[in-house]
């Protein structure tokens, strides 16, 4: 029985999110999973809802694809018009994850028209002009859903968007007029989200004297002043402001640093445990009940070994791990554990992770599914190696990761015409070497567990493979038990 026809991947999880394009997607909102980092952010927002003068600006900083854009779309719906179907869905999801926060948000917005959401994605152009265009589009969108004539401010925004030059002071005046108009219509305020802000900052850094960055400071300072209708500002970046100012003189670097100081930083990088839960939601398993039980039993046994070796991440217990592994079938449990760590090392995190899950390229998951002939066949770790080395070479930006990857390639070349099993095993050993770090024992624990599972299958290694591993990774690779990872072939 071919496995392929029983396993599907939810495409909602396999494509990147664009704020402007995807704001109307009900599927994205309904599929959103509030992670621990998202809930922390929502809790911080909730604490400001009924306060007057206090900071209301945040910088979400995390690698590309770490879920920031998905969170931004969800946030815009969560604080939208309570009568809107998207907002109702978002509130229900929030209630299931954190009832206290959902109650705070509902009480805050229930008798209003919600927030006007200004959403813009970074591009290599002046921030100020792009912001005015987005503010205009957001205002049109907000008033289109309400009865009555649109306010005069929309005409002002249209005129401002056609101007070649516009000052920070002029933009701020427009923002305040929009806020007043929203308040008059029983709205709660403005929710301003800059996604991929780094592209605007890169443009600013290349065009000395543009000074659009001071708009961010002005918005943050305005947001801190409490009103009946408040302003919230979010910037989404993969690194801090100071990283974009590295080529500047000390004075200008300090100015940029002061501007970043107006924003509360929130690291937006999920734990391995959280990522595993998201992976499990991406799979749609239509296996017959009897086959699902077979997979569950195998996952239960492997979870037991992994738990004994303390190879499970964070607070995931053995029972939870077994359930997650079965949800992620046909990924082998060790493949499931390696993927999140590897993708963090590849500097792309969920975007690379879900690119793999949705890929039809060679050794992508969809391609691997075509080769699984029966229930109990697995997608093994060596296939991850082949996928990333063939299809993702451009993302190897970290020097240490690049060096370790090169070590694996060198070791493989030394195998010559060895049997295919040797290549598969060496690729798996290499993956564990790549995800390992000084002082980080996760890869050794995973490997030790793999060795326990493999003991009956391959208790020794052929000499060509021993030589390739020893010369490329050193004798420590053998002493830590790499030699018994044959389960992964």
C-alpha distance (Angstrom), angle and dihedral (degrees) to the residues before:
residue distance angle dihedral
X1 . . .
X2 3.80 . .
X3 3.80 112.7 .
X4 3.80 94.6 -153.1
X5 3.80 97.5 79.4
X6 3.81 91.8 54.4
X7 3.82 99.1 49.5
X8 3.80 124.7 68.6
X9 3.80 133.0 172.3
X10 3.80 118.4 -137.0
X11 3.81 103.9 -121.9
X12 3.81 90.9 -149.1
X13 3.80 86.7 77.1
X14 3.79 98.2 44.2
X15 3.80 104.1 61.5
X16 3.78 131.8 67.4
X17 3.80 118.9 -106.8
X18 3.79 125.4 -119.8
X19 3.80 115.3 -166.3
X20 3.79 99.0 -143.8
X21 3.80 95.1 40.2
X22 3.79 98.3 43.9
X23 3.79 103.2 37.9
X24 3.83 90.4 101.0
X25 3.81 94.9 47.9
X26 3.79 110.0 115.5
X27 3.82 89.4 -175.3
X28 3.81 92.5 63.2
X29 3.79 92.4 49.8
X30 3.80 94.2 46.3
X31 3.81 92.2 47.2
X32 3.79 94.8 48.0
X33 3.80 115.9 121.7
X34 3.83 113.9 -157.3
X35 3.79 102.7 -135.1
X36 3.79 124.6 -160.3
X37 3.81 91.0 -96.3
X38 3.81 91.9 49.8
X39 3.80 91.2 49.6
X40 3.80 91.6 50.0
X41 3.81 88.5 53.9
X42 3.81 92.5 48.2
X43 3.79 90.8 49.2
X44 3.80 90.6 53.9
X45 3.80 91.1 49.4
X46 3.80 91.7 47.9
X47 3.80 91.0 56.1
X48 3.82 90.0 61.1
X49 3.79 99.4 47.3
X50 3.79 98.0 94.6
X51 3.79 98.8 28.3
X52 3.79 127.0 101.4
X53 3.81 119.8 -147.2
X54 3.81 110.6 16.9
X55 3.83 138.8 112.3
X56 3.79 114.5 -72.9
X57 3.80 100.5 173.4
X58 3.79 126.7 100.7
X59 3.80 136.8 -178.4
X60 3.80 113.3 -149.4
X61 3.80 106.2 -157.5
X62 3.79 122.6 -171.3
X63 3.81 141.8 120.5
X64 3.78 121.7 -71.3
X65 3.77 110.6 -74.6
X66 3.81 96.3 16.9
X67 3.80 91.8 132.6
X68 3.80 99.9 -91.4
X69 3.81 95.3 125.7
X70 3.80 93.0 46.4
X71 3.78 88.7 51.3
X72 3.81 90.7 49.4
X73 3.82 92.5 54.1
X74 3.79 89.7 47.0
X75 3.81 92.1 47.6
X76 3.80 92.3 51.7
X77 3.79 90.4 54.0
X78 3.80 93.8 42.8
X79 3.81 90.5 58.5
X80 3.79 95.1 38.1
X81 3.78 130.6 105.4
X82 3.84 106.8 -46.9
X83 3.81 89.4 -138.1
X84 3.81 91.3 59.6
X85 3.82 116.7 101.9
X86 3.83 92.0 -134.9
X87 3.81 90.7 54.2
X88 3.80 92.1 48.1
X89 3.83 89.8 52.8
X90 3.81 91.9 46.8
X91 3.81 92.1 50.6
X92 3.80 91.6 50.4
X93 3.80 91.2 51.6
X94 3.80 89.9 48.8
X95 3.80 91.3 48.4
X96 3.81 91.3 53.8
X97 3.81 90.7 50.8
X98 3.83 101.5 37.8
X99 3.79 117.0 0.5
X100 3.81 94.8 -172.6
X101 3.81 93.2 56.4
X102 3.80 92.6 45.4
X103 3.82 90.6 51.7
X104 3.82 91.0 50.4
X105 3.80 91.9 50.5
X106 3.80 94.3 44.3
X107 3.80 92.7 50.3
X108 3.78 89.2 48.7
X109 3.81 96.3 51.9
X110 3.83 105.6 22.2
X111 3.80 98.1 97.9
X112 3.81 94.9 38.8
X113 3.79 142.1 66.9
X114 3.79 90.3 -106.6
X115 3.79 127.0 -128.0
X116 3.78 129.3 -35.4
X117 3.82 103.3 -125.0
X118 3.80 117.9 -145.1
X119 3.80 106.9 -163.9
X120 3.78 125.6 -178.9
X121 3.77 134.7 162.9
X122 3.79 120.0 -144.6
X123 3.80 120.2 -99.0
X124 3.82 132.1 170.7
X125 3.81 95.1 -93.1
X126 3.82 138.3 89.3
X127 3.79 111.0 -57.6
X128 3.81 95.6 -144.1
X129 3.80 97.5 57.6
X130 3.80 92.8 43.2
X131 3.80 90.3 50.1
X132 3.81 92.9 53.0
X133 3.81 90.1 52.1
X134 3.80 90.9 50.9
X135 3.80 91.9 46.1
X136 3.81 89.2 53.3
X137 3.81 92.7 48.4
X138 3.80 91.2 47.5
X139 3.80 92.2 50.6
X140 3.81 92.2 49.8
X141 3.79 90.0 48.6
X142 3.82 93.1 48.5
X143 3.81 95.9 50.0
X144 3.79 94.8 41.7
X145 3.79 88.3 69.1
X146 3.81 93.3 51.4
X147 3.81 131.3 72.4
X148 3.78 121.2 -110.3
X149 3.78 135.0 40.1
X150 3.80 119.3 -42.8
X151 3.82 115.5 -108.6
X152 3.80 125.3 -99.9
X153 3.80 90.9 -109.6
X154 3.81 89.9 77.8
X155 3.81 90.2 63.2
X156 3.81 89.3 48.5
X157 3.79 90.6 51.4
X158 3.80 91.0 49.5
X159 3.80 90.6 52.5
X160 3.81 91.9 45.9
X161 3.80 92.0 50.3
X162 3.81 89.6 56.9
X163 3.81 92.8 54.6
X164 3.77 118.2 100.0
X165 3.79 94.7 -146.4
X166 3.78 127.2 31.2
X167 3.80 127.3 168.0
X168 3.79 128.4 -128.4
X169 3.81 89.3 -115.4
X170 3.81 91.3 54.4
X171 3.79 91.6 48.7
X172 3.78 91.8 49.2
X173 3.80 90.6 51.4
X174 3.81 89.2 53.8
X175 3.81 91.0 49.2
X176 3.79 91.4 52.7
X177 3.80 91.8 48.1
X178 3.80 90.5 51.2
X179 3.80 89.6 49.8
X180 3.81 91.0 51.3
X181 3.80 90.8 49.8
X182 3.81 91.3 49.0
X183 3.79 90.3 50.0
X184 3.81 90.9 50.2
X185 3.81 88.4 54.8
X186 3.83 91.0 51.9
X187 3.78 93.0 -102.9
X188 3.81 120.8 147.5
X189 3.79 98.5 -131.8
X190 3.81 143.4 -90.4
X191 3.79 128.5 -39.8
X192 3.82 108.3 -162.6
X193 3.81 118.4 -169.5
X194 3.82 124.8 -178.5
X195 3.81 109.0 -166.7
X196 3.81 118.4 -164.1
X197 3.79 89.3 8.0
X198 3.78 88.1 171.1
X199 3.81 91.0 78.2
X200 3.80 90.0 60.2
X201 3.80 90.4 46.3
X202 3.80 91.7 49.9
X203 3.80 89.3 53.0
X204 3.80 90.0 48.5
X205 3.81 91.1 50.3
X206 3.82 91.3 52.5
X207 3.81 94.3 46.7
X208 3.76 107.0 55.2
X209 3.78 113.4 -153.1
X210 3.81 97.0 26.5
X211 3.83 89.5 117.1
X212 3.80 93.5 -173.6
X213 3.79 88.7 131.8
X214 3.79 88.5 76.0
X215 3.80 87.4 67.8
X216 3.81 86.9 70.5
X217 3.79 90.5 54.2
X218 3.81 91.5 48.1
X219 3.80 92.4 49.3
X220 3.81 92.3 48.5
X221 3.80 92.0 49.4
X222 3.81 91.6 48.0
X223 3.81 90.9 48.0
X224 3.81 90.3 55.2
X225 3.81 91.4 62.6
X226 3.80 109.5 87.9
X227 3.79 118.8 -128.6
X228 3.78 136.8 161.1
X229 3.81 85.1 -97.9
X230 3.79 110.2 37.4
X231 3.79 134.7 -161.1
X232 3.81 123.9 -129.5
X233 3.80 121.3 -167.6
X234 3.81 127.1 -163.4
X235 3.78 128.0 -179.4
X236 3.80 119.6 -166.6
X237 3.81 116.3 -156.5
X238 3.78 140.2 152.9
X239 3.82 92.5 -136.7
X240 3.79 138.4 16.8
X241 3.82 127.2 -85.0
X242 3.79 92.1 -104.2
X243 3.81 92.0 62.7
X244 3.81 89.9 63.3
X245 3.81 91.5 49.9
X246 3.81 96.9 54.1
X247 3.80 93.9 115.0
X248 3.80 94.0 50.4
X249 3.77 129.3 98.9
X250 3.78 118.8 -98.5
X251 3.80 94.3 -98.6
X252 3.80 94.8 54.3
X253 3.80 92.3 42.8
X254 3.78 88.7 55.1
X255 3.81 90.3 50.4
X256 3.80 91.4 53.5
X257 3.78 90.0 46.3
X258 3.81 90.4 54.1
X259 3.79 90.2 51.9
X260 3.79 91.3 51.6
X261 3.79 87.0 50.5
X262 3.81 88.4 67.7
X263 3.81 88.1 66.4
X264 3.78 127.3 68.3
X265 3.80 108.2 -129.6
X266 3.80 119.0 -131.4
X267 3.82 116.0 -174.5
X268 3.80 104.8 -135.0
X269 3.79 104.2 -159.8
X270 3.76 118.1 119.6
X271 3.78 125.4 -140.4
X272 3.79 121.5 -108.9
X273 3.80 88.1 -105.9
X274 3.81 92.4 57.0
X275 3.80 92.0 46.3
X276 3.81 91.0 51.7
X277 3.79 89.9 55.6
X278 3.79 90.6 51.4
X279 3.82 91.3 48.7
X280 3.80 90.3 52.2
X281 3.81 91.0 54.0
X282 3.81 90.8 55.1
X283 3.82 93.1 64.7
X284 3.81 121.8 85.5
X285 3.82 104.9 -163.0
X286 3.81 116.3 -163.2
X287 3.80 98.1 167.9
X288 3.82 116.7 141.2
X289 3.80 113.0 -93.3
X290 3.81 93.5 -107.8
X291 3.80 91.5 53.3
X292 3.79 91.6 46.9
X293 3.81 88.2 55.4
X294 3.81 90.4 50.3
X295 3.80 91.5 52.2
X296 3.80 91.5 45.0
X297 3.82 91.8 53.5
X298 3.81 92.2 50.4
X299 3.80 91.2 47.6
X300 3.79 90.3 48.9
X301 3.81 91.2 55.5
X302 3.80 93.3 47.0
X303 3.80 91.9 46.1
X304 3.80 88.5 54.2
X305 3.81 91.8 56.1
X306 3.81 92.7 44.4
X307 3.81 90.5 49.5
X308 3.81 92.9 50.8
X309 3.80 89.7 52.1
X310 3.84 90.4 47.1
X311 3.78 90.1 -122.8
X312 3.80 95.7 134.9
X313 3.81 116.5 103.8
X314 3.79 125.8 -108.8
X315 3.76 116.4 -44.3
X316 3.81 95.8 -13.8
X317 3.79 107.7 131.1
X318 3.78 125.8 -154.9
X319 3.81 95.7 -97.3
X320 3.80 93.5 48.2
X321 3.80 91.1 46.6
X322 3.80 92.1 52.1
X323 3.80 89.9 51.5
X324 3.83 93.0 48.0
X325 3.81 91.9 47.2
X326 3.80 92.0 52.0
X327 3.81 90.4 48.7
X328 3.81 88.9 52.9
X329 3.81 94.9 51.7
X330 3.04 128.7 166.6
X331 3.82 88.0 37.3
X332 3.80 107.8 92.5
X333 3.84 110.8 -117.9
X334 3.79 91.0 -114.7
X335 3.81 89.1 50.2
X336 3.80 88.1 52.2
X337 3.82 91.1 52.5
X338 3.80 94.5 46.3
X339 3.82 98.0 47.1
X340 3.84 100.7 69.8
X341 3.80 93.3 44.7
X342 3.79 92.6 45.9
X343 3.79 93.0 48.8
X344 3.80 91.1 51.6
X345 3.80 87.8 52.9
X346 3.79 88.7 50.0
X347 3.84 87.8 58.4
X348 3.80 95.1 -127.1
X349 3.81 101.8 82.1
X350 3.83 113.8 179.1
X351 3.80 94.8 8.0
X352 3.78 91.7 59.2
X353 3.80 90.3 36.8
X354 3.78 94.2 54.3
X355 3.78 92.1 38.1
X356 3.79 84.8 62.7
X357 3.80 93.8 46.9
X358 3.80 92.6 50.6
X359 3.79 98.2 37.4
X360 3.80 124.6 117.6
X361 3.81 89.5 -174.3
X362 3.77 119.1 114.3
X363 3.81 110.0 -62.5
X364 3.80 92.2 3.2
X365 3.79 111.7 133.2
X366 3.80 95.5 -98.9
X367 3.80 89.5 51.7
X368 3.81 91.7 48.2
X369 3.80 90.9 51.3
X370 3.80 90.2 63.1
X371 3.81 89.8 62.9
X372 3.81 98.1 50.5
X373 3.79 106.7 100.8
X374 3.80 103.2 178.8
X375 3.78 142.6 15.8
X376 3.77 107.8 -84.2
X377 3.79 94.1 43.3
X378 3.81 111.1 118.8
X379 3.78 140.7 -156.1
X380 3.78 100.0 -118.2
X381 3.83 130.1 -150.3
X382 3.80 94.6 -107.5
X383 3.80 88.6 66.4
X384 3.80 89.7 59.0
X385 3.78 88.4 55.7
X386 3.79 91.5 51.7
X387 3.81 92.1 47.9
X388 3.78 95.3 51.8
X389 3.79 96.8 41.4
X390 3.81 92.1 48.6
X391 3.79 101.8 37.4
X392 3.81 109.2 19.6
X393 3.84 108.4 42.9
X394 3.81 93.1 126.8
X395 3.80 94.1 66.7
X396 3.81 95.3 63.0
X397 3.79 93.7 105.3
X398 3.80 99.3 138.8
X399 3.85 109.9 90.1
X400 3.81 94.4 -145.4
X401 3.79 93.2 49.4
X402 3.81 90.5 45.6
X403 3.81 91.0 51.9
X404 3.79 92.9 49.4
X405 3.79 90.9 47.5
X406 3.80 89.5 52.0
X407 3.81 89.3 51.5
X408 3.79 90.2 57.0
X409 3.80 92.4 48.7
X410 3.82 89.9 50.1
X411 3.80 91.6 49.5
X412 3.80 91.2 50.6
X413 3.80 91.2 51.0
X414 3.82 89.2 54.1
X415 3.80 91.3 58.5
X416 3.79 91.4 72.0
X417 3.82 111.2 -177.7
X418 3.80 96.8 -10.8
X419 3.83 119.5 147.2
X420 3.81 116.4 -76.7
X421 3.81 91.2 -112.1
X422 3.81 89.2 64.7
X423 3.79 91.5 53.8
X424 3.79 91.9 49.1
X425 3.78 92.1 49.7
X426 3.78 93.1 46.9
X427 3.81 91.6 50.3
X428 3.80 88.8 52.8
X429 3.79 92.0 49.3
X430 3.78 88.3 48.4
X431 3.80 92.4 51.8
X432 3.78 90.1 53.7
X433 3.79 88.8 49.5
X434 3.83 90.3 51.6
X435 3.80 95.4 50.7
X436 3.79 92.3 44.8
X437 3.78 121.7 94.8
X438 3.76 135.6 -177.7
X439 3.78 108.1 -78.8
X440 3.81 91.3 10.6
X441 3.79 112.5 112.6
X442 3.82 98.2 176.6
X443 3.79 94.3 101.5
X444 3.81 92.1 48.1
X445 3.80 91.0 51.2
X446 3.79 91.3 49.7
X447 3.78 89.4 47.9
X448 3.79 93.5 47.8
X449 3.78 89.9 52.8
X450 3.80 90.2 48.0
X451 3.78 89.0 52.8
X452 3.80 90.8 54.1
X453 3.79 90.2 51.9
X454 3.80 91.1 46.5
X455 3.80 100.4 45.3
X456 3.78 95.6 102.4
X457 3.79 95.2 43.0
X458 3.81 106.0 48.5
X459 3.82 116.6 1.1
X460 3.80 93.5 167.4
X461 3.78 140.7 39.5
X462 3.81 128.1 -131.4
X463 3.80 115.5 -111.2
X464 3.87 96.7 -111.8
X465 3.78 89.5 55.9
X466 3.80 92.7 45.2
X467 3.79 89.9 52.5
X468 3.81 93.5 47.5
X469 3.80 92.8 50.0
X470 3.79 95.1 43.0
X471 3.81 95.3 48.1
X472 3.81 94.3 45.4
X473 3.81 103.6 37.1
X474 3.79 102.8 19.7
X475 3.78 131.2 -119.2
X476 3.81 91.6 -65.3
X477 3.78 88.7 74.1
X478 3.79 88.7 64.0
X479 3.80 97.1 41.5
X480 3.79 92.6 54.3
X481 3.78 91.3 58.2
X482 3.79 102.4 -99.1
X483 3.78 88.7 139.1
X484 3.78 94.1 72.9
X485 3.79 100.5 52.7
X486 3.79 94.3 107.6
X487 3.79 91.6 124.4
X488 3.78 85.0 77.3
X489 3.79 94.7 63.8
